[in-house]
C-alpha cells in the first residue's frame, strides 16, 4: 500500500519561534549537551514502549531488543540519533514538536531578560530537549512511526528552525524515531567517532538502554599475508547500559550522579544534593532522589504530575509522581525502583496500593532526613540556598502532612526582629533558645511585605522589652499558621491578635500605670466607640504601643486582618473588615494625639481626630481606605488648625 501524499507547511507557535532564536544564538556554552538531550528523549521513548508492551506485547513487532543507535556521515555532514522506542503519530509530532505544551511557559518568557548569559541559564533550566538540536544544526529531519501502526503511517517532520516546519506522511518499516541533524558549517568537531563516543561516555553512560555505534574491525592476515578474516563492521555498545541506581554507591562518581540528575530532570545544572539508598525487608525498593539547585518553572503548579519516576525491577512504569511524593515535595526529582510490585501495575492499583503508600512514606522520610542533614551542617549555606528557593513550598507540608508536621516545623526558617536583614535564617528551636525569662509563647506577626511587618506598630512593646518576634510576609504563612499552633510545647501567638499575655514580663509599676490609665480613659474609650460605631467591635487602651497613637487588632479566634485582605484579593465577597469579624481599636494613652482627644471639647473635632487615627491604623496594616478623599480632607483640616 502506498502512502498518500500529505505534506503541509506549518508555523511554529510564537513562543517556539522566540525559543528557537534564543537556542540558536545564545544557549549553552557547552554545545555538546545537544546529544545528551536527544539520547535522553530516546531513552524515555524506550521506557514508554516497555511499559505499554506489558499489556500489549504486539507493540514490540517481533523485536524487543531496545536500543539507541548513533550514526554520523562525514560526506553528508549529518549526525543521526535512532531509537526503536514508542514512536509518535502525526498528531503527537505536531503537539510535542510544533508547540511547547508545558505549564510554566508564560512564566518562562516573562523571566527572560535579554541578557544572553542569564537567558541561557533560564532556557537550560526550562528543559527544552529536542530544540537543543538547533544549537549545532541548521536543519533537523525527524522521521517516526508509532509502535503498532502500519508502515505507511510514518511521519516526517523537518525544519530549519526559522519559524516554520513541514509535516508529511512517509513509509517507515520500523517503529521508533530517527532524528537527523544537518550540521552547521562550523560544527565539524562532531563528525568524529571518538568525539561522539566521549560525549556519550561523559553525559549518557548511566542510560540503562544500550547506546550503539558501528565499529570497523580491520581485516586479519596470517603470517604469509593471506586474509584470514575480511574487514567487517560490528555494532558496539558505547555506554555501560546499566541502571545507575542499581549500582552500589561506591561504584558511582559524583559526576555520574550529576549527569543522571540532568537526564531525569532535563535540567542543565548540577543538583543541590541527592540521597541514594536501598530499603530492604518485606517491601524492598531503591531510591535515588535529588533536590534541584533551581526552582522548576512549574513549581507553583500544584497539579503538575512529574518529578519522580517509578520503576519496577528496572522497568519504567510512570512519571506521575502524585502517588510517590506529596505535593509539598513536588520539586524533588529522581527515581524509585520497587521490587515487589507487579509489572503491570495500573494507575488505579497505585492509588490503592499499601506497598506504594509505604514506599511514599519511606521516600518522604529520606527526603526530610536529607534536608535535616543540610540544615544541621556546620556550613549552613546549602540549606540557606534550599530555603530561599523552596521554603514556601515546604511550608505547605505543615498543612498537608500531619504525621511529619513536627519534623517539617524544625526545618522552617523565619525573619525576625533580632535581625535587620530580610534573610530568613531563624529556626523555631533557635527562637526558643533565645526566649526571655518568663516568656511562655512564640510571638509572630504576619503582613503583606517584610517592610510592613518590620515597621508595624504592633512590635513596639516587644522592642521595648527586647522580646523577639518572627516576621512573616509570604502568602502561604497565614494558612501554615492555622495548622502550626504550637512547637515544642510553646504556643504560637500573633502579636496582632487578642490580648497580649505579657503580665509576667511587666514590672509592678507598669501594671499600676495601665490600671490607672484604664480608669482615666474610661469616658474617652466610650466616646471613641460612639464615633466609630459598627466599624469596630471594641475600643480599648493598648498594651502594645509605645510610639504610635493607635492600632487595629483582631480577636484571638478571628481571621487576621492580613488574611482578610488576602481572601479579598482572591475574590472572596467581604470587605476588609467585614466577613463576620470587626477589628478591635486600641489607642495609646501616652501619645500626644490621644491625650489631645481626651481634652477635646469640640465633638466635631473629636470625631475628625478619631477617624484620622482609625484610618491611619488601617493604612499601617496595609489596608485600603473606603474614602481616601475624606481622610485627606480631615487630615488637612487638623493640620490647618494646628498652624493657626
Secondary structure by P-SEA (a helix, b strand, c coil): ccccbbbbbbbccaaaaaaaaaaaccccccccaaaaaaaaaaaaaaaaaaaaacccccccccccccbbbbbbbccccbbbbbbccccccaaaaaaccccccccaaaaaaaaccccaaaaaaaaaaaccccccccccccbbbbbbbccccccccbbbbbccccccbbbbbbbbcccbbbbbbbccccccccccaaaaaaaaaacccccccbbbbbbbbcbbbccccccccccbbbbbbccccccccccccccccaaaaaaaaaaacccccccccbbbbbbbccccbbbbbbbbcccccccccccccccbbbbccccccccccccccccccccccbbbbbccccccccaaaaaacaaaaaaaaaaaaaaaaaaaaaaacccaaaaaaaaaccaaaaaaaaaccccaaaaaaaaccccccccccccccccaaaaaaacccccccccccccccaaaaaacccaaaaaaabbbbbbbcccaaaaaaaaccccccbbbbbcccccccccccccaaaaaaaaaaaaaaaaaaaaaaaaacccccbbbbbccccccccccccccccccaaaaaaaaaaccccccccccbbbbbbbccccaaaaaaaacccaaaaaaaaaaaaaaaaaaaccccccaaaaaaaaaaaaaaaac
